[in-house]
Amino acid sequence: MSNLRARLLRACVLAPEAVTPVTGVTATPGTSENTSSYNGYAGYVSKPALPLPPSEKGGGRSQPLLSELKQLAPIPSGLPQDWREGLARLPRMAAPTEFSDERWALGVWWARRLADEHGPAAFVMGWDAVDLFGLHPIAPSGRYDGMGLAFLLRYGDQVTSLDDKRAMTQSVNGTTHRVWRGQMCAEAVPAWEWS
């Protein structure tokens, strides 16, 4: 276990009053509810969610405007230095040729959101940068086995739970998906290393 992981885990065990178990991260349009379940893991209290633009369900658009995706969550200090530097670079990177500008902006938005809400806890639970923010270096939009959680999520999706084995997500239509930690193809790299 790395020194940072050990310190974060110690902080959760030694100061349980400073952290709370959390239940259900929402990224549904128009809500600011923001909690997440770590299967009994006492995580940190999440910050308020960034609301997404209205969806078809709410009578508005089904896709966000590119300008609305520019409102990125902050990068938490409890992440490894290379993750923080990479997440800071992502918004300035050009979209891979197979991604539309909107699709890339949504992936970057989700990467920052996941880092802010789940990053330190996910790191402690063994998730790595590829599991959360990965892309395949040759076919970034075509190889789903090389996409990390952030690039698999779509507009209006929710992360309903995250533990040491998997993340559970729910789409706008109610479909539930599992994303397993450590199941990425060997070629996958963190999105900030894609080129």
C-alpha positions as CSV (number, residue, x, y, z in Angstrom):
1,M,0.0,0.0,0.0
2,S,1.4,3.3,-1.0
3,N,2.1,6.0,1.7
4,L,-0.7,8.2,0.4
5,R,-3.2,5.3,0.5
6,A,-2.1,4.4,4.0
7,R,-2.5,8.0,5.2
8,L,-6.0,8.3,3.7
9,L,-7.1,5.0,5.2
10,R,-5.6,5.9,8.6
11,A,-7.5,9.3,8.5
12,C,-10.8,7.4,7.9
13,V,-10.1,4.9,10.7
14,L,-8.6,7.2,13.3
15,A,-11.0,10.1,12.8
16,P,-14.4,8.5,12.0
17,E,-16.3,11.5,13.2
18,A,-14.7,13.5,10.3
19,V,-16.0,11.2,7.7
20,T,-19.4,9.7,7.0
21,P,-20.6,6.6,5.1
22,V,-22.4,8.0,2.1
23,T,-25.2,6.7,-0.1
24,G,-26.0,7.4,-3.8
25,V,-24.2,10.0,-6.1
26,T,-26.6,11.7,-8.4
27,A,-25.9,13.5,-11.6
28,T,-29.5,13.8,-12.6
29,P,-30.6,17.0,-14.1
30,G,-31.6,19.7,-11.8
31,T,-30.6,18.0,-8.5
32,S,-27.9,18.8,-6.1
33,E,-28.1,15.7,-4.0
34,N,-24.7,14.2,-3.7
35,T,-23.7,11.2,-1.7
36,S,-22.1,7.9,-2.6
37,S,-22.1,4.4,-1.2
38,Y,-18.8,2.6,-0.7
39,N,-20.2,-0.7,0.6
40,G,-19.6,0.1,4.2
41,Y,-16.4,2.0,3.6
42,A,-16.5,5.2,5.6
43,G,-15.8,7.7,2.9
44,Y,-15.5,11.5,3.1
45,V,-18.4,13.8,2.8
46,S,-18.9,14.7,-0.8
47,K,-19.2,18.2,-2.1
48,P,-22.5,19.4,-3.6
49,A,-23.1,18.0,-7.1
50,L,-22.7,20.2,-10.1
51,P,-26.2,20.2,-11.7
52,L,-26.5,19.0,-15.3
53,P,-28.5,21.0,-17.8
54,P,-32.2,19.9,-18.1
55,S,-32.9,16.6,-20.0
56,E,-35.7,15.4,-22.1
57,K,-37.2,13.9,-19.0
58,G,-37.5,17.4,-17.5
59,G,-38.8,18.8,-20.8
60,G,-35.5,20.4,-21.9
61,R,-32.5,19.3,-24.0
62,S,-31.3,15.7,-24.1
63,Q,-27.7,16.8,-24.5
64,P,-25.7,19.5,-22.7
65,L,-24.3,22.5,-24.4
66,L,-20.5,22.5,-24.8
67,S,-20.3,25.7,-22.8
68,E,-22.1,24.0,-19.9
69,L,-19.5,21.3,-19.7
70,K,-16.8,23.8,-19.1
71,Q,-17.9,24.1,-15.5
72,L,-15.5,21.6,-14.1
73,A,-15.3,20.2,-10.6
74,P,-12.2,21.1,-8.6
75,I,-9.3,18.6,-8.3
76,P,-9.1,17.3,-4.7
77,S,-5.7,17.4,-3.0
78,G,-6.1,13.8,-1.7
79,L,-5.1,12.4,-5.1
80,P,-1.6,11.3,-6.3
81,Q,0.3,14.1,-7.9
82,D,0.3,12.5,-11.4
83,W,-3.5,12.2,-11.3
84,R,-3.8,15.9,-10.2
85,E,-1.5,17.0,-13.0
86,G,-3.2,14.8,-15.6
87,L,-6.7,15.9,-14.6
88,A,-5.5,19.6,-14.8
89,R,-4.2,18.9,-18.4
90,L,-7.3,17.2,-19.7
91,P,-9.5,20.3,-20.4
92,R,-6.6,21.8,-22.5
93,M,-6.1,18.7,-24.6
94,A,-7.6,18.3,-28.1
95,A,-10.2,15.7,-28.4
96,P,-9.1,12.4,-30.0
97,T,-10.1,12.3,-33.7
98,E,-12.8,9.7,-33.0
99,F,-14.4,11.9,-30.3
100,S,-16.7,14.8,-31.1
101,D,-15.8,18.0,-29.1
102,E,-19.0,17.5,-27.0
103,R,-18.2,13.8,-26.3
104,W,-14.7,14.7,-25.2
105,A,-15.9,17.6,-23.0
106,L,-18.4,15.2,-21.4
107,G,-15.6,12.7,-20.6
108,V,-13.5,15.5,-19.2
109,W,-16.4,16.7,-17.1
110,W,-17.0,13.2,-15.7
111,A,-13.3,12.7,-15.1
112,R,-13.2,15.8,-12.9
113,R,-16.5,15.0,-11.3
114,L,-15.4,11.5,-10.4
115,A,-12.1,12.7,-9.1
116,D,-13.8,15.3,-6.9
117,E,-16.5,13.1,-5.5
118,H,-14.8,9.7,-5.4
119,G,-11.1,10.1,-6.2
120,P,-9.4,9.8,-2.8
121,A,-11.7,7.0,-1.6
122,A,-11.4,5.1,-5.0
123,F,-7.6,5.4,-4.7
124,V,-7.7,4.0,-1.2
125,M,-9.9,1.1,-2.4
126,G,-7.4,0.2,-5.2
127,W,-8.8,1.9,-8.2
128,D,-6.1,3.3,-10.5
129,A,-6.0,6.1,-13.1
130,V,-6.8,3.7,-16.0
131,D,-9.8,2.2,-14.2
132,L,-11.3,5.7,-13.7
133,F,-9.9,7.8,-16.5
134,G,-8.5,5.4,-19.1
135,L,-8.6,5.3,-22.9
136,H,-7.2,2.9,-25.5
137,P,-4.3,4.5,-27.2
138,I,-5.2,3.3,-30.8
139,A,-9.0,3.3,-30.7
140,P,-10.0,5.6,-27.8
141,S,-13.7,5.8,-28.7
142,G,-14.0,2.3,-30.2
143,R,-12.4,0.1,-27.5
144,Y,-14.8,0.0,-24.5
145,D,-12.4,-2.4,-22.8
146,G,-9.9,0.5,-22.7
147,M,-12.3,3.1,-21.4
148,G,-12.2,4.1,-17.8
149,L,-15.4,4.9,-15.9
150,A,-15.4,8.6,-16.8
151,F,-15.5,8.0,-20.5
152,L,-18.1,5.3,-20.3
153,L,-20.6,7.6,-18.5
154,R,-23.1,9.6,-20.7
155,Y,-25.2,12.6,-20.2
156,G,-27.6,12.2,-17.2
157,D,-26.0,9.0,-15.9
158,Q,-25.6,8.5,-12.2
159,V,-22.9,6.7,-10.2
160,T,-25.0,4.9,-7.6
161,S,-22.2,3.1,-5.8
162,L,-18.5,2.6,-5.8
163,D,-16.6,0.0,-3.8
164,D,-13.3,-1.9,-4.0
165,K,-14.6,-4.2,-6.7
166,R,-16.9,-2.2,-9.0
167,A,-18.8,1.0,-9.7
168,M,-22.6,0.8,-10.3
169,T,-24.1,3.3,-12.7
170,Q,-27.6,4.0,-13.8
171,S,-28.6,5.7,-17.1
172,V,-31.4,8.1,-17.6
173,N,-33.7,5.3,-18.8
174,G,-33.0,3.3,-15.6
175,T,-30.6,0.7,-17.0
176,T,-28.0,-0.3,-14.4
177,H,-24.4,-1.0,-15.4
178,R,-21.4,-2.4,-13.6
179,V,-17.8,-1.3,-14.2
180,W,-15.3,-3.6,-12.7
181,R,-12.0,-2.4,-11.2
182,G,-8.9,-3.9,-12.8
183,Q,-10.6,-5.3,-15.9
184,M,-9.2,-2.9,-18.5
185,C,-7.2,-4.1,-21.5
186,A,-3.4,-4.0,-21.0
187,E,-2.9,-1.3,-23.6
188,A,-5.2,1.3,-21.9
189,V,-3.6,4.5,-20.6
190,P,-4.9,7.4,-18.5
191,A,-6.6,9.9,-20.9
192,W,-4.0,12.5,-20.2
193,E,-1.3,10.2,-21.7
194,W,-3.3,9.5,-24.8
195,S,-1.8,11.0,-28.0
